Structure formats: structure tokens, C-alpha cells
Amino acid sequence: MSDVVSSVDGSIRQIEINRPQRANALRRRTLRQIEGVLDAAEAQGSGAARATGVVLTGGLERFSAGADLFELDGTIDDLGFDDDLEALCRRLALSPLPVVAAVEGACYGAAVGLAWSCDAVVVSDEARLAVPSAGLGILYNPSSLARLHARLGSQTVRRLIVLQQELSSRQLPPGAAMIVRAGTTLETAKGLLAAHADSAATAATAATKALLAALDSGEGFDAAGWQSEREALLASPARGAALEARRAGIGKDRTNAPK
């Protein structure tokens, strides 16, 4: 049985963690399968079948209980899972496709890092977050911790990891997530991506996400280093086509406006 279920809704690819017997706990196989679906979505390229966004969900009951503790052995060999998790988180952060996490119920440990590697997080008003790594004698992956620090803020990360508090979605800082009624996170996440469905800006999206990821990690910022990429995007045929399509849309709106 697969650890994930992949489905298609128009141009949106949905990845659902599907290990209900283990509360959607993550093992290395789960991480590889999520990455495989992401690879396939990114590879579809142009045309009517191309993917324009990805939703990551755990279904209506829970997002994920975090790392599957029965797949770990309590030795330095567990770094293998840790490295695979961070590699997937970085893939999500740098994917040329926008990725939204839809979080219902429990979102614990490694699953918090996974969700907040996405471009946006939609959480239910009944969701709960916890990161018990310190209690398990683990220093959370430094790269993952830097990302959480940037996206959730220092005080929230300290409460989650240092104080080992379980937080409700309502206790998250403003802007950290979109909070919606329980049972509606998936619908809301797809709605966020629908606005991107007709976009031809995949390259620009990828470049923007790369810059934001660099800022999240605390890497030195050099605007001049991004200038060549900006110029290449400005001169690209895709950008010209997108501009013409936007102009045509404006013209159509004016033509159809009430007189």
C-alpha cells in the first residue's frame, strides 16, 4: 500500500499522506513518495495537462503525527531520516510550482517542518501543533530550524521546541497561516492556487521562491547577484506572452464594462 495518494483536480496536484493506521506518521518511504509526486508534477511542463500548483494534505482527520518513531533506532543512523526530511522540505521551498499545505487536526514534529516549507499553510481552527524534538534528545535539523524561525518567529519556535508546548492554530502569530473552519482546509488551499492556474510565470515563481528561501536561511543578501536572472526573465518569450495575455484581458474587461 502506498504511503501517499496522488490525485488531480484541474491543474492542481494533490498529495495526501495516507498512513491512517500510523496517524500519518512519516517514514523515509513516505518522504520519497511525496518527492516522486512532486517530481512528476514539475516534469509535466507546458500544455493543457501541466500542473500549476500542489496541495499537500493529510486528509480530514489529521495532517501527520511527525516522524514514525518505530522506523528510528535511537542512534546516529537516524540522521538518514533527518537528511531526507530536510531534502524534501528544501524541494518544497524551491519547487517552481506554488505549494500549499492543508492542515487538519494534529501536526506534530517533522510534519510542522514539512508544512511550513510550503508557500502557504491553511490550518483548521481545531489544528494542534507540537515539536517534541528536545524531549527526545534531538537538536532539530539546523536548516529546518532556521526555516521555522523565519516563518513562525522566534517566540513561537521557542514555545514549541524549548518549552515543548502544544499550540492551537489560534496561538500562531499573525501571518503564519490562514485559519479556516475545520474540514475546509483542502477547499481553501485549492482556492488559493486557482488564481495561479492560468499563470505562465513558472520561471519567475521559481526564481522568487529561491530568493525567499535564501532570505529564510539567513544567507547574505546581494541584490546585484540576482540582476542577471531578472534581466533574463524580463527578456524571455514567456514573459512577453504573459504580458500580452494580461493586456488582452484588460481590453476585454473594458469592452464588456457597462456603459
Salt bridges, closest charged atoms under 4 A:
ASP3 OD2 - ARG27 NE 2.76
ASP3 OD1 - ARG29 NE 3.98
ASP9 OD2 - LYS190 NZ 3.21
GLU35 OE2 - ARG91 NH1 3.31
ASP39 OD1 - ARG91 NH1 2.64
GLU42 OE1 - ARG91 NH2 2.82
GLU61 OE1 - ARG62 NH2 3.24
ASP68 OD2 - ARG19 NH1 2.92
ASP68 OD1 - ARG22 NH2 2.86
ASP84 OD2 - ARG28 NE 2.72
GLU86 OE2 - ARG147 NH2 2.85
ASP119 OD2 - LYS209 NZ 2.78
GLU166 OE2 - ARG128 NE 3.51
ASP216 OD2 - ARG151 NE 2.80
GLU244 OE2 - ARG247 NH1 2.66
